[in-house]
Amino acid sequence: MNASRRYFLKGGGVAMLGFSAMPSFLTRALQAATHPSRKVLVVVFQRGAMDGLNAVVPYGERNYYAMRPSIAIPAPNGGTNAAIDLDGFFGVHPSLEPLVPLFHEKQLAIVHAAGSPDTTRSHFDAQDYMESGTPGVKSTEDGWLNRYLQKQEVEEATPFRAVSMGPQMSRTLRGSVPALAIPDIRQFQVLAPVQMGGAMSNGFEALYAQTVDQALHGTGQETFEAVAMLKKVREQIYAPENGAEYPKGKFGQTMQQVAQLIKADVGVEVAFVDIGGWDHHVNEGGVQGQLGNVLREFGGSLAAFHKDMGAQMADVTVVTMSEFGRTAAENGNRGTDHGHANCMFAFGGDVRGGKVYGRWPGLDRAHLYEGRDLAVTTDFRAVLGEVVSRHLGTTDMSYVFPGFRYDPRQSLGLVRT
């Protein structure tokens, strides 16, 4: 889908990108509501580089404890101050306890030693490469998730087809396909004509009424209709279902709003969410501490989202990613520095859970990347490619991830066909 006009509308916490002339939004929203089986992908980016070795603990690896005398997570012992066992070799940080039932119910899968083949240790470059889907290439203009959308034949798409939950459009969703950036639907508003005053109101509407560009002309009314629809969503009192309780932090509340938008049947197909706070060079902590705190919000929010979605989770897949991992050994400040491989989480109706996927490279010095980091054995694009192709059904993976050869015959088996 190529937009004939690109513009920004910023006001009261909304940014819209590039809507061409299209049928009435209200008509499209009604049609979206009649198709409850719409597949949805939610991408969560953990900015700052999560310590995957303390999140998903290789407690069966002796070297892990030798390298982390102060911050290692104890092997499972049945107590609350130790890792929680997954499969006899891996366990999760106790702050991720809410996710453990999903793993054992074969809903949650983990891919360890996953990451980008690019070796940069720059947060900015690594995030850019992962969001563009082109490691090592800085000239890529659009994001991998927008390229996926570009290849889909969609007759009736709503403005809420692609949603980036934040004040700015995520790199992942930038591109020619329209996307919506919303920092908080509770504050979403664009002043109505009466509120704006006659002069501003007339000027704004005249911009559309007088233009000879029919695409832009139609878009003005579409925008107000979209705002009105989301205003109705916002004004409804939302109560999470199935006893779900989201953490009170920003990430928890954002995941609750993603659930609210999906349930509102406004046509969400892909959603992107950020969670920061993962760059722990000093006093990272082990069971308790900085990492444990952010993992608690991360795990609790994802588990609440799964519970809240209930039966609708069969049509929703969530996948997480972080720009790179941390050093295998702790540093002199009881923290960890920028590393290489990390772990990714995936859950939802199409995910084959209950397994830690990927080839484990080991933590002995001979197998560490540059003698210091967990080595990457699974390209992050292989994980995302399997999710996109099998859950969302696209076939042109060479366009979504240019330069990467996705071979479904060599898939991880993470997602059902």
C-alpha positions as CSV (number, residue, x, y, z in Angstrom):
1,M,0.0,0.0,0.0
2,N,1.5,3.3,-1.1
3,A,0.3,6.5,0.4
4,S,-0.3,9.4,-2.0
5,R,0.1,12.0,0.7
6,R,2.1,11.9,4.0
7,Y,1.3,14.2,6.8
8,F,1.4,14.5,10.5
9,L,-1.6,15.4,12.7
10,K,-0.3,16.1,16.2
11,G,-2.6,17.1,19.0
12,G,-3.7,15.8,22.4
13,G,-1.4,12.8,22.1
14,V,-1.9,11.5,18.5
15,A,0.2,11.3,15.4
16,M,-1.1,9.9,12.1
17,L,0.9,9.0,9.1
18,G,-0.1,9.0,5.5
19,F,-3.8,8.1,4.9
20,S,-4.9,8.1,1.3
21,A,-8.4,8.4,0.1
22,M,-10.4,5.4,1.4
23,P,-14.0,4.5,2.3
24,S,-15.6,5.8,5.4
25,F,-13.8,4.9,8.5
26,L,-17.0,4.1,10.3
27,T,-17.9,1.6,7.5
28,R,-14.5,0.0,7.8
29,A,-14.7,-0.3,11.6
30,L,-18.1,-1.9,11.3
31,Q,-16.7,-4.4,8.9
32,A,-13.7,-5.1,11.1
33,A,-16.1,-5.9,14.0
34,T,-17.8,-8.6,11.8
35,H,-14.5,-10.4,11.5
36,P,-13.4,-11.4,15.0
37,S,-10.9,-14.0,13.7
38,R,-8.5,-11.2,12.5
39,K,-5.0,-12.3,13.3
40,V,-3.0,-9.8,15.4
41,L,0.7,-9.5,16.1
42,V,2.0,-7.6,19.2
43,V,5.7,-6.8,19.2
44,V,7.4,-5.8,22.4
45,F,10.8,-4.1,22.3
46,Q,12.9,-4.2,25.5
47,R,15.1,-1.1,25.0
48,G,18.5,-1.0,26.7
49,A,19.5,-4.6,26.2
50,M,18.0,-7.1,28.7
51,D,20.3,-9.5,30.5
52,G,19.0,-12.7,29.0
53,L,21.3,-14.9,31.1
54,N,19.6,-13.7,34.3
55,A,16.1,-13.6,32.8
56,V,16.3,-17.2,31.4
57,V,18.9,-18.8,33.6
58,P,21.1,-21.6,32.3
59,Y,21.4,-23.0,35.8
60,G,22.7,-26.3,34.3
61,E,25.8,-24.5,33.0
62,R,28.6,-24.5,35.6
63,N,30.3,-21.6,34.0
64,Y,27.3,-19.4,34.5
65,Y,28.0,-19.3,38.3
66,A,31.7,-19.0,37.9
67,M,31.3,-15.9,35.8
68,R,28.7,-14.2,38.1
69,P,29.7,-14.6,41.7
70,S,27.6,-11.6,42.9
71,I,24.5,-11.5,40.6
72,A,23.9,-15.1,39.5
73,I,20.4,-16.5,40.1
74,P,20.6,-19.6,42.3
75,A,19.5,-22.9,40.8
76,P,15.9,-24.0,41.5
77,N,15.4,-25.1,45.0
78,G,11.7,-24.7,45.5
79,G,12.1,-21.4,47.3
80,T,11.3,-17.8,46.2
81,N,15.0,-16.7,46.1
82,A,16.0,-19.0,43.2
83,A,15.3,-19.6,39.6
84,I,12.1,-21.4,38.7
85,D,12.7,-24.6,36.7
86,L,11.5,-24.9,33.1
87,D,13.1,-28.0,31.6
88,G,15.9,-29.3,33.9
89,F,18.6,-27.0,32.4
90,F,16.9,-23.6,32.1
91,G,15.0,-21.7,34.7
92,V,13.5,-18.2,34.8
93,H,14.2,-15.4,37.2
94,P,11.7,-15.5,40.1
95,S,10.3,-12.2,39.0
96,L,9.0,-13.9,35.9
97,E,6.9,-16.4,37.9
98,P,3.6,-15.2,36.4
99,L,4.8,-16.5,33.0
100,V,5.7,-20.0,34.3
101,P,2.2,-21.5,34.1
102,L,2.0,-20.3,30.4
103,F,5.2,-22.2,29.7
104,H,4.1,-25.4,31.3
105,E,0.7,-25.1,29.6
106,K,2.6,-24.9,26.3
107,Q,1.4,-21.4,25.6
108,L,4.8,-19.6,26.1
109,A,8.0,-20.4,24.2
110,I,11.5,-19.0,24.6
111,V,14.3,-18.7,22.1
112,H,17.7,-18.5,23.7
113,A,21.0,-17.4,22.2
114,A,19.0,-15.3,19.7
115,G,20.0,-11.9,18.3
116,S,21.4,-9.9,15.5
117,P,24.4,-11.1,13.4
118,D,25.7,-7.5,13.5
119,T,28.3,-7.1,16.2
120,T,27.8,-3.5,17.2
121,R,27.6,-2.6,20.8
122,S,25.9,0.7,20.2
123,H,22.3,0.8,21.5
124,F,21.3,3.2,18.8
125,D,22.7,1.2,15.9
126,A,21.6,-2.1,17.2
127,Q,18.0,-1.0,17.8
128,D,17.9,0.6,14.4
129,Y,19.1,-2.6,12.7
130,M,16.6,-4.8,14.5
131,E,13.7,-2.4,13.9
132,S,14.6,-2.0,10.2
133,G,15.2,-5.7,9.9
134,T,18.5,-5.1,8.0
135,P,21.4,-5.6,10.4
136,G,24.5,-3.6,9.3
137,V,22.6,-1.5,6.8
138,K,21.9,2.1,7.9
139,S,20.3,3.2,4.7
140,T,17.0,1.3,5.1
141,E,14.2,3.8,5.4
142,D,11.3,1.7,6.5
143,G,10.7,-0.8,9.3
144,W,10.3,-4.5,8.9
145,L,6.8,-4.5,10.3
146,N,5.7,-1.8,7.9
147,R,7.2,-3.8,5.0
148,Y,5.1,-6.7,6.0
149,L,2.0,-4.6,5.8
150,Q,3.0,-3.2,2.4
151,K,2.7,-6.7,1.0
152,Q,-0.8,-7.5,2.3
153,E,-3.8,-7.2,0.1
154,V,-6.3,-5.4,2.3
155,E,-9.6,-4.0,0.8
156,E,-10.9,-2.4,3.9
157,A,-8.2,-1.3,6.4
158,T,-9.0,1.0,9.3
159,P,-6.6,3.7,10.6
160,F,-6.0,1.4,13.6
161,R,-4.5,-1.4,11.4
162,A,-1.0,-0.5,12.7
163,V,-0.6,1.0,16.1
164,S,2.6,2.2,17.8
165,M,2.0,2.8,21.5
166,G,4.1,5.8,22.2
167,P,4.5,9.5,21.6
168,Q,6.5,8.9,18.4
169,M,6.1,6.5,15.6
170,S,8.4,3.5,16.2
171,R,11.1,2.7,13.7
172,T,9.6,-0.7,13.2
173,L,6.3,0.8,11.8
174,R,7.7,3.6,9.8
175,G,7.1,3.3,6.1
176,S,4.5,3.9,3.3
177,V,1.7,2.1,5.1
178,P,-0.4,4.3,7.4
179,A,0.3,3.8,11.1
180,L,-1.0,5.5,14.2
181,A,1.1,6.6,17.2
182,I,-0.8,6.8,20.5
183,P,1.0,7.5,23.8
184,D,-2.1,6.9,25.9
185,I,-5.7,6.4,24.7
186,R,-6.9,8.0,27.9
187,Q,-5.4,11.3,26.8
188,F,-6.3,10.9,23.1
189,Q,-8.1,13.9,21.8
190,V,-8.2,16.4,19.0
191,L,-10.1,19.6,19.8
192,A,-13.5,19.8,18.2
193,P,-14.4,22.9,16.1
194,V,-16.3,24.5,18.9
195,Q,-13.4,24.1,21.3
196,M,-10.9,25.3,18.7
197,G,-12.7,28.5,18.1
198,G,-14.2,29.8,14.8
199,A,-11.1,31.1,13.1
200,M,-8.9,28.0,13.8
201,S,-11.8,25.7,13.1
202,N,-12.6,27.2,9.7
203,G,-8.9,27.3,8.8
204,F,-8.4,23.7,9.6
205,E,-11.4,22.5,7.8
206,A,-10.7,24.8,4.8
207,L,-7.4,23.0,4.4
208,Y,-9.3,20.0,3.3
209,A,-12.4,21.6,1.8
210,Q,-10.5,23.7,-0.6
211,T,-7.8,21.3,-1.7
212,V,-7.9,19.8,-5.2
213,D,-6.2,16.7,-3.9
214,Q,-9.1,14.4,-3.4
215,A,-7.0,12.0,-1.4
216,L,-6.2,14.7,1.1
217,H,-9.8,16.0,0.9
218,G,-11.2,12.7,2.0
219,T,-8.6,12.2,4.7
220,G,-9.7,15.2,6.7
221,Q,-13.1,13.8,7.4
222,E,-11.6,10.3,7.9
223,T,-9.4,11.7,10.6
224,F,-12.2,13.3,12.6
225,E,-14.2,10.0,12.3
226,A,-11.2,8.1,13.6
227,V,-10.8,10.5,16.5
228,A,-14.5,10.2,17.3
229,M,-14.3,6.4,17.3
230,L,-11.3,6.2,19.5
231,K,-12.9,8.8,21.8
232,K,-15.8,6.3,22.2
233,V,-13.3,3.5,23.0
234,R,-11.6,5.7,25.6
235,E,-14.8,6.7,27.3
236,Q,-15.9,3.2,27.9
237,I,-15.0,1.9,31.3
238,Y,-12.6,-0.9,30.6
239,A,-12.4,-3.8,33.0
240,P,-9.9,-6.5,32.4
241,E,-11.5,-10.0,32.1
242,N,-10.8,-13.4,33.6
243,G,-9.4,-11.9,36.8
244,A,-6.5,-10.2,35.1
245,E,-4.6,-7.6,37.1
246,Y,-2.1,-5.5,35.2
247,P,0.9,-4.0,37.1
248,K,0.5,-0.3,37.8
249,G,3.6,0.8,35.8
250,K,3.7,2.3,32.4
251,F,4.2,-1.0,30.5
252,G,1.4,-2.7,32.4
253,Q,-1.0,0.1,31.5
254,T,0.1,0.1,27.9
255,M,-0.5,-3.6,27.5
256,Q,-3.9,-3.1,29.0
257,Q,-4.6,-0.5,26.4
258,V,-3.5,-2.8,23.6
259,A,-5.9,-5.4,24.9
260,Q,-8.6,-2.7,25.0
261,L,-8.0,-1.7,21.4
262,I,-8.0,-5.3,20.1
263,K,-11.2,-6.1,21.9
264,A,-12.8,-2.9,20.6
265,D,-12.7,-4.4,17.1
266,V,-11.4,-1.2,15.5
267,G,-9.2,-3.2,13.1
268,V,-5.9,-3.7,14.9
269,E,-3.6,-6.0,13.0
270,V,-0.2,-5.1,14.4
271,A,0.8,-3.2,17.6
272,F,4.2,-2.2,18.8
273,V,5.1,-1.5,22.5
274,D,8.3,-0.3,24.2
275,I,9.6,-1.1,27.7
276,G,12.8,0.5,28.8
277,G,15.1,0.2,31.8
278,W,17.3,-2.7,30.8
279,D,20.8,-1.2,30.7
280,H,22.3,-2.3,34.0
281,H,26.0,-1.5,34.1
282,V,26.1,-0.9,37.8
283,N,24.3,-2.9,40.7
284,E,22.2,-5.0,38.4
285,G,21.2,-7.2,41.2
286,G,20.4,-10.9,41.3
287,V,17.1,-12.1,42.6
288,Q,16.5,-8.6,44.0
289,G,17.5,-5.4,42.4
290,Q,17.1,-3.4,39.3
291,L,16.8,-6.2,36.8
292,G,14.3,-8.1,39.1
293,N,12.1,-5.0,39.3
294,V,11.8,-4.5,35.6
295,L,11.3,-8.2,35.0
296,R,8.5,-8.2,37.5
297,E,6.6,-5.5,35.5
298,F,7.5,-7.2,32.2
299,G,6.4,-10.7,33.2
300,G,3.3,-9.5,35.2
301,S,2.1,-7.4,32.3
302,L,2.5,-10.1,29.7
303,A,0.8,-12.7,31.9
304,A,-2.1,-10.2,32.6
305,F,-2.5,-9.5,28.9
306,H,-2.7,-13.3,28.2
307,K,-5.3,-13.8,30.9
308,D,-7.3,-10.7,29.9
309,M,-7.5,-11.7,26.2
310,G,-9.0,-15.1,27.1
311,A,-10.3,-17.0,24.1
312,Q,-9.2,-14.2,21.8
313,M,-5.6,-15.1,22.5
314,A,-6.0,-17.8,19.9
315,D,-5.8,-15.1,17.2
316,V,-3.1,-13.0,18.9
317,T,0.7,-13.7,19.0
318,V,3.1,-11.7,21.2
319,V,6.8,-11.7,20.5
320,T,9.6,-9.8,22.4
321,M,13.0,-8.6,21.4
322,S,15.9,-6.6,22.7
323,E,18.8,-5.0,20.8
324,F,21.5,-7.3,22.3
325,G,22.3,-9.2,25.4
326,R,24.9,-8.6,28.2
327,T,28.3,-9.9,28.9
328,A,28.5,-13.4,30.2
329,A,30.6,-12.3,33.2
330,E,29.6,-9.6,35.6
331,N,31.8,-6.5,35.7
332,G,33.6,-4.8,38.6
333,N,30.5,-2.8,39.4
334,R,28.2,-5.8,40.0
335,G,26.6,-5.2,36.7
336,T,26.9,-6.3,33.1
337,D,28.1,-4.6,29.9
338,H,26.9,-4.6,26.3
339,G,27.0,-8.2,24.9
340,H,25.7,-10.1,22.0
341,A,23.1,-12.9,22.1
342,N,19.9,-12.7,24.2
343,C,16.6,-14.4,24.5
344,M,13.2,-13.8,23.0
345,F,9.7,-14.7,24.3
346,A,6.7,-15.6,22.2
347,F,3.2,-16.7,23.2
348,G,-0.3,-16.9,21.7
349,G,-2.6,-19.2,19.9
350,D,-0.2,-20.3,17.1
351,V,2.9,-20.7,19.3
352,R,4.2,-24.1,20.3
353,G,5.1,-23.4,23.8
354,G,6.6,-25.3,26.6
355,K,10.1,-25.3,25.1
356,V,13.3,-23.3,25.1
357,Y,14.2,-23.2,21.4
358,G,17.6,-22.6,19.8
359,R,21.0,-24.2,19.9
360,W,22.7,-23.5,23.2
361,P,26.4,-22.6,22.5
362,G,27.7,-22.9,26.0
363,L,29.5,-20.4,28.2
364,D,33.0,-21.9,28.2
365,R,35.6,-19.4,27.0
366,A,36.2,-21.2,23.7
367,H,32.5,-20.8,22.7
368,L,31.9,-17.2,23.9
369,Y,31.7,-14.5,21.2
370,E,35.0,-12.5,21.4
371,G,35.7,-14.4,24.6
372,R,33.1,-12.4,26.5
373,D,29.5,-12.8,25.2
374,L,26.9,-15.5,24.7
375,A,27.1,-16.3,21.0
376,V,24.2,-15.8,18.6
377,T,23.0,-19.2,17.2
378,T,19.5,-18.0,16.0
379,D,19.1,-14.9,13.9
380,F,16.3,-12.8,15.3
381,R,14.9,-12.6,11.8
382,A,14.4,-16.3,11.8
383,V,12.1,-16.0,14.8
384,L,10.2,-13.0,13.5
385,G,10.0,-14.6,10.0
386,E,8.4,-17.7,11.4
387,V,5.9,-15.6,13.4
388,V,5.0,-13.4,10.4
389,S,4.8,-16.2,7.8
390,R,2.9,-18.7,9.9
391,H,0.8,-16.6,12.2
392,L,0.0,-13.7,9.8
393,G,0.3,-15.7,6.6
394,T,2.7,-13.7,4.4
395,T,4.9,-15.5,1.9
396,D,7.2,-12.8,0.6
397,M,9.8,-12.9,3.4
398,S,12.6,-11.6,1.1
399,Y,10.7,-8.3,1.1
400,V,10.1,-8.1,4.8
401,F,13.7,-9.0,5.6
402,P,15.8,-8.1,2.6
403,G,19.2,-9.8,2.5
404,F,18.0,-12.6,4.8
405,R,17.2,-16.0,3.4
406,Y,14.2,-17.4,5.3
407,D,13.8,-21.1,4.7
408,P,10.6,-22.5,6.2
409,R,12.1,-26.0,5.9
410,Q,14.7,-25.0,8.4
411,S,12.3,-23.3,10.8
412,L,12.5,-23.6,14.6
413,G,9.1,-25.2,14.7
414,L,8.1,-22.4,17.1
415,V,4.8,-21.6,15.3
416,R,2.2,-24.0,14.0
417,T,1.6,-24.1,10.3
